Each structure stands twice: as C-alpha cells, then as structure tokens.
C-alpha cells in the first residue's frame, strides 16, 4: 500500500540521517585531536565481570521502563505485549544516549 511504502521510505530516511549524524560526530572526534590511544587503553583496562554486570543492569532499567509504559498505556491497550514496548523503549533511550536531549543545548 502507499502508506506502507511511505512508512518504509521514512524509516530509511531516518536511518540514513542517523548514520550521517554518527559519521559526522565520528569525523569531528577524529579531526579534533581526540586522544584515541588513551580511549582504547581505558577500554582495554575494563574488567569483563563488571562490564557484564553494568550491561545487565542497564538492560534491567529498560525492562523497568517498559513495564512503566505498559501500565501507562493500559487504558488504551489493556493487554499490550511487553516485547514491543521494550524494543521501543530501548531504541528511544539509546537515541538519548547517542544524541542527547535537544533541551540540553
């Protein structure tokens, strides 16, 4: 259908814009004298156990946020499946991590 085609086109456009923004930020970091040696040294020094624990806790915060959204949309959709809500929440909050909040500027 035309609506489905427009939705896919919009999704591709948003994806292309996101890739472009990430490439721009990467270029700015690369050309600004960012000290990649120190950055990679700090990553090499990470303890895998604590990294795993922290990633698990981050994932659990997304589950908590998805549960909160499920409660908030209950009047609109009483038995909304948790997995799609979790996916949308993870995408939304990950975008905030990458791009920040517009009001913070």
N, C-alpha and C positions, 0 to 999 in steps of 0.2 A: 504494500500500500504506500501511498505518498507520504503519510505521516511517519510510517516506519522508516522509509528512506531518509526523510529529513532528520529523524532522530539519529540514525546511524551517521549521517553526514555531520551532524552537530557533535556527536561523540568523537568522531575522527578529528574534527577541528579542535575540540578541547584537548584531545590527546596531543595533537601537533603543537598547540600553544604551550602545553605543559612541558613537552620535550624541548621546545625552543627556550622556554624560561630557564629550565635546568641547564641547558647548554650555555646560555648567556651568563648565568651565575657561575658555572664552572670556568668559563673563559675569564670572567672578571677575577675569580680567585687565582687562576693560573697566572694571569698577567700582572697581578697586584703585588707580587713579591711574597705570596703566601709561602710559609716555610714547610714544604711538603715533607722534608726529612724529619722534622720534629713531629709532624702529624702521624706519619707512618710508624715512627718509633713509639709514640704513645699508644697506637693501636696494637703494635707488636707486644707491648707490655701488659695487655689486658689478661686478666685471669678468666679462662673459659667458664669456670664454675659460676663466678659472679656475673659474667655476661649473660649466661643462660638464665640465671635467677632473675636478672633485671628484665630480660626479654619476656619471660613468663609473667612477671608482674605487670608489665606494660600490656600484654595480651589480656590479662585479667581485668585491667581497668577498662578495656574496650568491651569486655563482656558485661561489666557493671553498667557502662553507659548504654549498651544495647538493651539491657533489662530495664533501665530507667525509661528509655524511649518506648519500649513495649508497654509499660504502664501508662505513659502519657498518651499513647495513641489508642489505648483500649476502648475509649468511647467511639472511635471511628472504625476500628477493626479489632473486635474482641479477641480473636484467636490468631493474631499475626504471628507468622513463623519467626523465630529468633535469628536464624542464619542470615536472611536478607537484611535484617536490621543491623546485625553485627557487621556485615560487609559494608553497608552504607556508613556506619559509624566509623569503622576503621579507615575508610577512604577519606571521609571528612576530616577526622582528626589528624591523619597523616599529612593531608594537604596543609593544615595549620602548622604542623611541624616544619614542613619544607618551605612554605611561603609566608608564614606568619599571619597575623590578623591585620587587615587593612587599617583598622583604627589605631594600631600601634605606631604608625608612621607619624 
